[in-house]
């Protein structure tokens, strides 16, 4: 499992996890598309925004390996802002390649791109 060095482990001051420390010995947690409802808590939305900003900061529009990125956090963006790059895509592989759909990401989370510009 590839470890993305320099990628934030969690949203500062919260328990919203962005990366995992080690591979799951019982099997890889699959990435699935989770439905985002309008009544999601503001803290959840901030976590999605910060995670997408970190993804954009580290990978931009280039394909990236899932590696140690948290499947739960990826699942909130999967199928919309983060898309499979491989065909066929294996949602249970740490080696699976993903890519950010920039236009969908900018439409859903414009503040994430402002955050990533502030980090530069």
C-alpha positions, 0 to 999 in steps of 0.5 A: 500500500502506497503511503502518500507522504505529506498528505494530512492525516485528518481534518485539524481539530477533528476526528475526520480521518483522511488517511489510514496508517496500515493496510486492513488485515481482514481485507480492503475496505471498498470505495462506494458512492455515498449519497450526500443529502442536503441536510448533512452537518456543516462539519461533514461538509467542511471535512469534504471540502478540506479533503478535496482541497488536499487531493487537489493540492497533492495530485491536481488533475493527474491520476493518483493511486488510492494507497492509504487514502481513507475509503470512507472519506473517498466514498463521499466524493466518489462517482462525482468529484473523484472518478475511477481512472482504471477500466475495469476499476477495482474498488477493493484495491489499494493500487486502484487509480483515481482522478479528480473531475475538476469541473464537477469538483469546482462546481460542488466545492469552489471553496476547496480550490481557494483553500488549496491556493492558500496553501501554495 
